[in-house]
């Protein structure tokens, strides 16, 4: 595997740490900025807004740029937003930096995915994407608690400075390892790119990504509350249990990367089927600590086991237009990240209880299984994915 792929994973780790660490910094930020905790929580929503918009917009605006130039520009802008955020005392300025930072982070995701795909043969795409996306998993395991510790001892601004420093380090890695110039040496045309991605089965895959991600996030978003209020685990032990989720996620994404290129459809069936079974079991045993703890680990395992396949499968459906294809992936994942917690919140507000989030996760997992079956059926009816004619466009 090229060193550049690992560098891209490191860059995702640096930026992903910023995406996740606010969960542990909100009280201190609210106190320092003179706002309420819910208002500080809107900074998380600001990041989600930037992520949803950034990938498709920047994929188009930077289509003429070599991948290395785009990646460096995105990282520089991301680092700058954190420097400004660390220096400001104005909540509105900080809110704006979160939107802009997420905007360029989404663009980085899209170009990084296209770059990783261009650096490896077709039979290694899943492994490459497992390494790149694994950076976010490591951010959840290492970056989130580390950012929280830094914030508790040195203040939330120190955590922002740390992210800025890691982003600059990632820039050095990108400059040293990513080849200059475009992979094909040509400038893609927007019309050709949009025509290439106007493929029904590609959009069915995007829908599958959104469903599966929602099915995972609807439970994960309220997992801490579920463990405390329903499972009755002591508050001091909740971080350790959540760390088990992170460990399961890391194992899942590593194993999924090994099967994504050779057994993509079976990996999706196994992962989504596992999501359904684990979600149902968690809903039924949420009041019992021992099974609930084990199921939290399994939730991370099955939830992230499909990630490399979902990230890489789209690139086999069209030739070229890789950055636009990757942008669609980013948007689909973030729709799921946004929709899952929203659906869970609706159920909880309606009085269904915290365990209802797991039932919703199971239902969404069933829908994801149906989407995979529909897509696979269409592929078999057409012959085979590789045998079908695909639109050739520039990357």
Order of alpha helices (4+ residues) and beta strands (2+ residues): alpha-alpha-alpha-alpha-alpha-alpha-alpha-alpha-alpha-alpha-alpha-alpha-alpha-alpha-alpha-alpha
